Each structure stands twice: as structure tokens, then as C-alpha cells.
Amino acid sequence: MNQPMVTPGMMQSNGIRISQTIDPSVYQEGDDWYLLFGNGEAAVARLSEDMLCIDEKSLQNIEGLIMPVETGW
């Protein structure tokens, strides 16, 4: 993999509010794995089975967080 998994351009084209695509964390829910990331605004996306890319259709902002920074939310 020689390209970023998430980019500001990807966020913009999908209508995701985010200042920076940094501070990633990964979590599992059932059989699915998710990437959480961001600074100032937070976003989440389901990871592919090989965990090398995201499902852009699953991208969404995480609502209700107050100034998320330095993940580990």
C-alpha cells in the first residue's frame, strides 16, 4: 500500500466534516472492523476484510463528541 487510507479530498467528496485525517484508532464490532480518525471533528468508516482500505459508502461523522483530539476515544 503506497497511498493514504483516508485523505482530506476523500472526506470532502463524501461530505464529511473534518479538519485533519489524523489520530487513527481501530475497533471491532461483531465481525466488522472500523477506522476512527480525525481532530476537531471525528469520523468512522468500516475497514475492508484485508484492513488496507475503507468502505467509502460507510464513511460518516461521529456525532455528540465534544472536541475529539488524540484518539483513544
Number of C-alpha atoms within 10 A of each C-alpha: 6 4 7 9 14 16 12 15 11 14 20 11 8 14 12 19 17 18 13 15 21 18 15 16 15 16 12 11 7 6 6 11 16 20 20 23 27 23 18 14 20 29 20 21 21 22 21 13 11 7 13 10 17 20 11 15 9 12 20 18 19 16 9 8 12 9 10 17 16 14 15 11 10
